[in-house]
Amino acid sequence: MQGFKDFVMRGNLVELAVAFVIAGAFGKVVEAMVDVIMGIVGKAGDQPDFSAWKPADLPIGAFITALVAFLILAAVVYFFVVKPYEAAKARLFPDEPEAETVDPNTELLKEIRDSLRARPGL
């Protein structure tokens, strides 16, 4: 029983559960935004759903609807989540300047030089 309790109370599991719940709620928000944009696209083309279009009895319209929905979803996530997140991250947590990389051979040569200088009689 202790093993089960340790498993359930492990930090990673709790964080994963919270992320899953938030992702589900966020998915509904993004889906609603995609529906709004798909409605706008449908108004522009006089057809809100392309699924009825079946040239040569092939369900090409369903594919086009799914493709447009995916592109809109990707744009919504990118412009309303990724870009604001990157801007906030850059503003709140600026990148630390990278430490100057030192060639190990140069360091070794400096150590040899210093040890030679420290020798008496030279």
C-alpha positions, 0 to 999 in steps of 0.5 A: 500500500505504501508503494501505491501511496508514493506513486500517487503522491509523486510530484510528476504525477500531480503535475501531469494531472494538472497539465492534463486538466488545463490542456482539456480546458484550453483545448475547448477555448481553442476549439471555440476560437477555431469555430468562430474563425471557420464561421468567418471563412464560411461567410466569405465563401458562402459555405460554412462547411466544405464537407458537402463538396464531393467531386466524383464522389470523393470526400474531398470537401471533408479533407478541405474542411479538416485542413482549413480547421487545422491551419486555423488551429495552428495559427490560433495556437501560434499567435495567441499562445506561443508568441505571447508566451515567448514575449513574456518569457523574454521580458520576465526571464531575460537570457543570461549572457553566455559565458565566454568559452575558453579553449582548454589548450590555452588554459593548459599552456597558461598553467605550464607557463605559470609553473615554469615561471615559478621554478627557481633559477629560471 
